[in-house]
Amino acid sequence: MKLICYLSNGYPTIESSIAMAENYIQAGCDIIEVDFPSSDPYLEGEYIANRMKEALEACSDYSKYMDGIIKIKNNHPSTKFILLSYENTILEIGVDQFIKFCVENDLMDLIYVGSHNEEVKNKLIESGIKISCYVQFHMDDKEIQSALLSNGFVYMQAKPTTNNINPQFPTLRHCIEHLKKLGIKREIYCGVGIYAPEDIQMAKDAGADGVFVGSTVLKLHTDVPKMKETIVLFKKACNE
């Protein structure tokens, strides 16, 4: 099972993000989810939203973020990357420019946040970019339909929040089994609630293809040895 670690690009600097990616990969991270900081990160929690805000205060030039991602990718050509971008950020960059960046650098997996402009989303898909779909733990019918129609991986909420358990699918295993039964053959990666090896084991037992680890690793950036030790532990849980 794949271990996917989140890299908040540009915090505190783009150069430090390039170095941090090296640490991730050395420790065993399989896939790096790297963001373009958004000026309106409405879906993020306070911790990541503040990192995006401070990144943009340090550098608001998205071409610099693109250069940083290219450098990371060139340094690690065998590592897979997933981009995270809000719709408003893609519009700020320019849709054509964003597509050109993705296609030329073979960065074709995207977590796309925002649905106000279907034209943007359709243009990305027509260009071959694979857009993931998010399915919450309560298995909302509309989200399941979007997952069936999507061309990207499924981002499955790993744990329920308060009162969002569907009695038909009480566990993560039930959720994943249902999605696969409906015909989804693309990867199903689980995130939101993956904090410890036990969570990774749960996702693995449920049939996930990978797990996203976010704040647990981000909060250890100031203690790189401890962070790498944690990633090693998480990767071990993925392999067991």
MOMOBEL-V24922 format. One record per pair of residues at least 4 apart in sequence whose C-alpha atoms are under 6 Angstrom apart, sorted by the first residue. I is the first residue (numbers start at 0). J is the second residue. If there is no record, write none. Layout:
# MOMOBEL-V24922
i=I j=J
i=I j=J
This chain:
# MOMOBEL-V24922
i=0 j=208
i=0 j=209
i=0 j=237
i=1 j=29
i=1 j=209
i=2 j=28
i=2 j=29
i=2 j=209
i=2 j=210
i=3 j=30
i=3 j=31
i=3 j=210
i=3 j=211
i=4 j=31
i=4 j=32
i=4 j=211
i=4 j=212
i=5 j=31
i=5 j=32
i=5 j=213
i=6 j=32
i=6 j=33
i=7 j=34
i=8 j=16
i=8 j=34
i=9 j=13
i=9 j=16
i=9 j=54
i=10 j=54
i=17 j=71
i=23 j=28
i=24 j=28
i=26 j=227
i=26 j=230
i=26 j=231
i=30 j=79
i=30 j=80
i=31 j=80
i=32 j=80
i=32 j=81
i=32 j=82
i=33 j=82
i=34 j=82
i=34 j=83
i=34 j=84
i=35 j=84
i=36 j=51
i=37 j=88
i=40 j=48
i=43 j=48
i=44 j=48
i=45 j=49
i=55 j=59
i=69 j=73
i=72 j=76
i=81 j=108
i=81 j=109
i=82 j=109
i=83 j=109
i=83 j=110
i=84 j=111
i=85 j=111
i=85 j=112
i=86 j=112
i=86 j=113
i=89 j=93
i=89 j=94
i=90 j=94
i=99 j=103
i=101 j=105
i=101 j=106
i=101 j=107
i=107 j=128
i=107 j=129
i=108 j=129
i=109 j=130
i=110 j=130
i=110 j=131
i=117 j=121
i=123 j=128
i=124 j=128
i=129 j=150
i=129 j=151
i=130 j=151
i=131 j=151
i=131 j=152
i=131 j=153
i=132 j=146
i=132 j=153
i=132 j=154
i=133 j=154
i=133 j=155
i=134 j=142
i=134 j=155
i=135 j=156
i=136 j=156
i=136 j=159
i=137 j=163
i=137 j=164
i=137 j=165
i=145 j=149
i=152 j=185
i=152 j=186
i=152 j=187
i=153 j=187
i=154 j=188
i=154 j=189
i=155 j=189
i=156 j=189
i=156 j=190
i=156 j=191
i=157 j=189
i=157 j=190
i=157 j=191
i=157 j=192
i=158 j=192
i=159 j=163
i=165 j=169
i=168 j=173
i=168 j=174
i=171 j=205
i=172 j=176
i=172 j=205
i=176 j=180
i=178 j=183
i=179 j=183
i=186 j=208
i=187 j=207
i=187 j=208
i=188 j=207
i=188 j=208
i=188 j=209
i=188 j=210
i=189 j=210
i=190 j=210
i=190 j=211
i=193 j=198
i=193 j=212
i=194 j=215
i=196 j=233
i=196 j=236
i=202 j=207
i=203 j=207
i=214 j=218
i=219 j=226
